[in-house]
């Protein structure tokens, strides 16, 4: 992505907010990818 740092940071914060609203956790705490289990 060829964005200035401030633009990239704002974009990432917006995407993160969307993801949190779509996938709320019980404690509003982000999970580590290492803690996730495969869904098969």
Secondary structure, 3 states (H helix, E strand, C coil): CCCCHHHHHHHHHHHHHHHHHHCCCCCCCCCCHHHCCCCC
